[in-house]
């Protein structure tokens, strides 16, 4: 009888945790996450004061890259299908 009591107690506590506590904690976490995303988008919109439709081109550095910085050279040979 003692083992059955402990089994019921564990099942009841697990049920309460899964039905009530986990969704409550998840709801709080998602609200904080949504608030963080909202603050980020508001901050980026205020920092971007360019008129709508304007084009901005960012160029890289003016010095040319060395061939070793561009990539590896792979020698290949074409194979004709029969």
SEDRENVO-525413 format. One record per residue: residue number from 1; residue in one letter; z, x, y of N, C-alpha, C in turn. Coordinates in Angstrom, 1 decimal, decimal comma, m for minus. Each point is the difference from the previous one (the first is absolute). Last residue first. Layout:
BEGIN
+-----+-----+--------+--------+--------+--------+--------+--------+--------+--------+--------+
|   n | res |    npz |    npx |    npy |   capz |   capx |   capy |    cpz |    cpx |    cpy |
+-----+-----+--------+--------+--------+--------+--------+--------+--------+--------+--------+
| NUM |   A |      Z |      X |      Y |      Z |      X |      Y |      Z |      X |      Y |
...
+-----+-----+--------+--------+--------+--------+--------+--------+--------+--------+--------+
***
This chain:
BEGIN
+-----+-----+--------+--------+--------+--------+--------+--------+--------+--------+--------+
|   n | res |    npz |    npx |    npy |   capz |   capx |   capy |    cpz |    cpx |    cpy |
+-----+-----+--------+--------+--------+--------+--------+--------+--------+--------+--------+
|  82 |   X |  m72,9 |   31,3 |    9,0 |   m1,2 |   m0,1 |   m0,8 |   m0,5 |   m1,4 |   m0,1 |
|  81 |   X |    2,8 |    2,5 |    4,1 |    0,1 |   m0,9 |   m1,1 |   m1,3 |    0,0 |   m0,8 |
|  80 |   X |    1,9 |    4,1 |    3,2 |   m0,9 |   m1,1 |   m0,1 |    0,2 |   m0,8 |   m1,3 |
|  79 |   X |    3,3 |    3,0 |    3,4 |   m0,5 |   m0,2 |   m1,4 |   m0,9 |   m1,2 |   m0,1 |
|  78 |   X |    1,9 |    3,7 |    4,1 |   m0,4 |   m1,3 |   m0,4 |   m0,5 |    0,0 |   m1,5 |
|  77 |   X |    3,9 |    3,0 |    2,4 |   m1,3 |    0,1 |   m0,4 |   m0,5 |   m1,4 |   m0,5 |
|  76 |   X |    4,0 |    2,6 |    3,5 |   m0,4 |   m0,9 |   m1,1 |   m1,4 |    0,1 |   m0,3 |
|  75 |   X |    4,6 |    2,2 |    2,8 |   m1,4 |    0,2 |   m0,4 |   m0,3 |   m0,9 |   m1,1 |
|  74 |   X |    3,7 |   m0,3 |    4,1 |   m0,2 |   m0,2 |   m1,5 |   m1,5 |    0,2 |   m0,3 |
|  73 |   X |    3,9 |    1,3 |    4,1 |   m1,4 |   m0,1 |   m0,4 |   m0,1 |   m0,1 |   m1,5 |
|  72 |   X |    4,2 |   m1,5 |    3,4 |   m0,5 |    0,9 |   m1,0 |   m1,5 |   m0,3 |   m0,3 |
|  71 |   X |    2,4 |   m0,9 |    4,9 |    0,1 |   m0,4 |   m1,4 |   m0,5 |    1,0 |   m1,0 |
|  70 |   X |    1,1 |    0,4 |    5,0 |   m0,8 |   m1,2 |   m0,2 |    0,1 |   m0,6 |   m1,4 |
|  69 |   X |    1,9 |    4,2 |    1,6 |    0,8 |   m1,2 |    0,3 |   m0,7 |   m1,3 |   m0,2 |
|  68 |   X |   m2,1 |    4,3 |   m0,5 |    1,1 |   m0,1 |   m1,0 |    0,9 |   m1,2 |    0,2 |
|  67 |   X |   m3,5 |    1,2 |    3,1 |   m0,5 |   m0,6 |   m1,2 |    1,0 |   m0,1 |   m1,1 |
|  66 |   X |    1,6 |   m0,4 |    5,0 |   m0,6 |    1,1 |   m0,8 |   m0,5 |   m0,7 |   m1,3 |
|  65 |   X |    0,2 |   m2,7 |    4,7 |    0,8 |    0,4 |   m1,2 |   m0,7 |    1,1 |   m0,7 |
|  64 |   X |   m0,2 |   m0,9 |    5,5 |   m0,6 |   m0,4 |   m1,3 |    0,8 |    0,5 |   m1,2 |
|  63 |   X |    1,9 |   m1,5 |    5,0 |   m0,5 |    1,2 |   m0,8 |   m0,5 |   m0,4 |   m1,3 |
|  62 |   X |    1,9 |   m3,2 |    3,1 |   m1,3 |    0,5 |    0,4 |   m0,5 |    1,2 |   m0,8 |
|  61 |   X |    3,2 |   m4,2 |   m1,8 |    0,1 |    1,2 |    0,8 |   m1,4 |    0,6 |    0,3 |
|  60 |   X |    0,0 |   m5,2 |   m0,7 |    0,8 |    1,0 |   m0,6 |    0,1 |    1,3 |    0,8 |
|  59 |   X |   m0,8 |   m5,0 |    2,1 |   m0,7 |    1,1 |   m0,7 |    1,0 |    0,9 |   m0,6 |
|  58 |   X |   m0,1 |   m5,4 |    1,4 |    0,8 |    1,2 |    0,0 |   m0,7 |    1,1 |   m0,8 |
|  57 |   X |   m1,1 |   m4,8 |    2,8 |   m0,5 |    0,9 |   m1,0 |    0,8 |    1,3 |    0,1 |
|  56 |   X |    0,1 |   m5,6 |    1,6 |    0,6 |    1,3 |    0,1 |   m0,5 |    0,9 |   m1,1 |
|  55 |   X |   m1,3 |   m5,0 |    2,7 |   m0,2 |    0,9 |   m1,1 |    0,6 |    1,4 |    0,3 |
|  54 |   X |    0,8 |   m5,6 |    1,6 |   m0,3 |    1,4 |    0,3 |   m0,1 |    0,9 |   m1,2 |
|  53 |   X |    1,1 |   m4,8 |    0,1 |   m1,4 |    0,4 |   m0,1 |   m0,3 |    1,4 |    0,4 |
|  52 |   X |    4,2 |   m2,3 |    2,0 |   m0,6 |   m0,5 |   m1,2 |   m1,5 |    0,4 |    0,0 |
|  51 |   X |    3,7 |    2,9 |    2,8 |   m0,7 |   m1,3 |    0,0 |   m0,7 |   m0,3 |   m1,3 |
|  50 |   X |    4,4 |    3,1 |    0,0 |   m1,4 |    0,1 |    0,3 |   m0,6 |   m1,4 |    0,1 |
|  49 |   X |    4,7 |    1,7 |   m1,0 |   m0,4 |   m0,8 |    1,2 |   m1,5 |    0,1 |    0,4 |
|  48 |   X |    3,8 |    1,0 |   m4,0 |   m1,4 |    0,0 |    0,0 |   m0,5 |   m0,9 |    1,1 |
|  47 |   X |    4,6 |    0,4 |   m1,0 |   m0,5 |    1,4 |    0,3 |   m1,5 |    0,1 |    0,1 |
|  46 |   X |    2,1 |   m4,1 |   m1,2 |    0,4 |    0,3 |    1,4 |   m0,5 |    1,4 |    0,4 |
|  45 |   X |   m0,6 |   m1,6 |   m4,4 |   m0,9 |   m0,8 |    0,9 |    0,4 |    0,4 |    1,4 |
|  44 |   X |    2,5 |    1,9 |   m3,5 |   m1,3 |    0,6 |    0,1 |   m0,9 |   m0,8 |    0,9 |
|  43 |   X |    4,4 |   m1,6 |   m0,6 |    0,0 |    1,3 |    0,6 |   m1,4 |    0,6 |    0,1 |
|  42 |   X |    0,6 |   m4,0 |   m2,3 |    0,2 |   m0,2 |    1,4 |    0,0 |    1,3 |    0,8 |
|  41 |   X |   m0,2 |    0,1 |   m4,7 |   m1,3 |   m0,5 |    0,5 |    0,2 |   m0,3 |    1,5 |
|  40 |   X |    3,9 |    1,4 |   m2,3 |   m1,1 |    1,1 |    0,0 |   m1,3 |   m0,5 |    0,6 |
|  39 |   X |    3,6 |   m3,1 |   m0,6 |    0,3 |    1,0 |    1,1 |   m1,1 |    1,1 |    0,1 |
|  38 |   X |   m0,3 |   m3,1 |   m3,5 |   m0,3 |   m0,6 |    1,2 |    0,3 |    0,9 |    1,2 |
|  37 |   X |    1,0 |    1,4 |   m4,4 |   m1,4 |    0,0 |    0,2 |   m0,4 |   m0,6 |    1,4 |
|  36 |   X |    4,6 |   m0,1 |   m1,2 |   m0,5 |    1,4 |    0,2 |   m1,5 |    0,1 |    0,2 |
|  35 |   X |    1,9 |   m4,1 |   m1,2 |    0,4 |    0,3 |    1,3 |   m0,4 |    1,4 |    0,4 |
|  34 |   X |   m0,7 |   m1,5 |   m4,4 |   m0,9 |   m0,7 |    0,9 |    0,3 |    0,4 |    1,4 |
|  33 |   X |    2,9 |    1,7 |   m3,2 |   m1,2 |    0,6 |   m0,1 |   m1,1 |   m0,6 |    0,9 |
|  32 |   X |    4,3 |   m2,0 |   m0,4 |    0,1 |    1,3 |    0,7 |   m1,4 |    0,7 |    0,0 |
|  31 |   X |    0,3 |   m3,9 |   m2,5 |    0,1 |   m0,3 |    1,4 |    0,1 |    1,2 |    0,9 |
|  30 |   X |    0,0 |    0,4 |   m4,7 |   m1,3 |   m0,4 |    0,5 |    0,0 |   m0,3 |    1,4 |
|  29 |   X |    4,1 |    0,9 |   m2,2 |   m0,8 |    1,2 |    0,1 |   m1,4 |   m0,3 |    0,6 |
|  28 |   X |    2,9 |   m3,6 |   m0,8 |    0,5 |    0,8 |    1,1 |   m0,8 |    1,3 |    0,1 |
|  27 |   X |   m1,0 |   m2,8 |   m3,6 |   m0,3 |   m0,7 |    1,2 |    0,4 |    0,8 |    1,3 |
|  26 |   X |    1,3 |    1,5 |   m4,4 |   m1,5 |    0,2 |    0,3 |   m0,4 |   m0,6 |    1,3 |
|  25 |   X |    4,4 |   m0,8 |   m1,5 |   m0,2 |    1,4 |    0,5 |   m1,4 |    0,3 |    0,3 |
|  24 |   X |    0,9 |   m4,2 |   m1,8 |    0,7 |    0,1 |    1,3 |   m0,2 |    1,4 |    0,6 |
|  23 |   X |   m1,5 |   m0,9 |   m4,5 |   m0,9 |   m0,6 |    1,1 |    0,6 |    0,1 |    1,4 |
|  22 |   X |    2,8 |    1,6 |   m3,6 |   m1,3 |    0,8 |    0,1 |   m0,9 |   m0,6 |    1,1 |
|  21 |   X |    4,0 |   m2,4 |   m1,1 |    0,3 |    1,2 |    0,7 |   m1,3 |    0,8 |    0,2 |
|  20 |   X |    0,0 |   m4,3 |   m2,5 |    0,5 |   m0,1 |    1,4 |    0,0 |    1,4 |    0,8 |
|  19 |   X |   m1,6 |   m0,6 |   m4,7 |   m0,4 |   m1,3 |    0,7 |    0,3 |    0,1 |    1,5 |
|  18 |   X |    1,3 |    3,6 |   m3,0 |   m1,5 |   m0,2 |    0,0 |   m0,5 |   m1,2 |    0,8 |
|  17 |   X |    4,8 |    0,8 |   m0,6 |   m0,7 |    1,2 |    0,7 |   m1,5 |   m0,2 |    0,1 |
|  16 |   X |    2,5 |   m3,2 |   m2,4 |    0,3 |   m0,1 |    1,4 |   m0,7 |    1,1 |    0,8 |
|  15 |   X |   m0,3 |    0,1 |   m4,7 |   m0,8 |   m1,1 |    0,5 |    0,3 |   m0,2 |    1,5 |
|  14 |   X |    2,4 |    3,2 |   m2,4 |   m1,4 |    0,4 |    0,2 |   m0,8 |   m1,1 |    0,6 |
|  13 |   X |    4,5 |   m1,0 |   m1,0 |   m0,1 |    1,0 |    1,1 |   m1,5 |    0,5 |    0,2 |
|  12 |   X |    0,9 |   m2,8 |   m3,7 |    0,2 |   m0,8 |    1,3 |   m0,1 |    1,0 |    1,2 |
|  11 |   X |   m0,3 |    1,9 |   m4,3 |   m1,2 |   m0,9 |    0,2 |    0,2 |   m0,7 |    1,3 |
|  10 |   X |    3,7 |    2,5 |   m1,5 |   m1,1 |    0,9 |    0,4 |   m1,3 |   m0,8 |    0,4 |
|   9 |   X |    3,7 |   m2,4 |   m1,7 |    0,3 |    0,5 |    1,3 |   m1,1 |    0,9 |    0,5 |
|   8 |   X |   m0,3 |   m1,7 |   m4,4 |   m0,2 |   m1,0 |    1,0 |    0,3 |    0,5 |    1,4 |
|   7 |   X |    1,0 |    2,9 |   m3,5 |   m1,5 |   m0,2 |    0,1 |   m0,3 |   m1,1 |    1,0 |
|   6 |   X |    4,5 |    0,9 |   m0,9 |   m0,6 |    1,1 |    0,8 |   m1,5 |   m0,2 |    0,1 |
|   5 |   X |    2,3 |   m3,1 |   m2,7 |    0,4 |   m0,2 |    1,3 |   m0,6 |    1,1 |    0,9 |
|   4 |   X |   m0,6 |    0,3 |   m4,6 |   m0,8 |   m1,1 |    0,5 |    0,3 |   m0,2 |    1,5 |
|   3 |   X |    2,5 |    3,1 |   m2,4 |   m1,3 |    0,5 |    0,3 |   m0,9 |   m1,0 |    0,6 |
|   2 |   X |    4,4 |   m1,3 |   m1,4 |    0,0 |    0,9 |    1,1 |   m1,3 |    0,5 |    0,4 |
|   1 |   X |    0,6 |   m2,6 |   m3,9 |    0,0 |   m0,8 |    1,2 |    0,0 |    0,9 |    1,3 |
+-----+-----+--------+--------+--------+--------+--------+--------+--------+--------+--------+
***
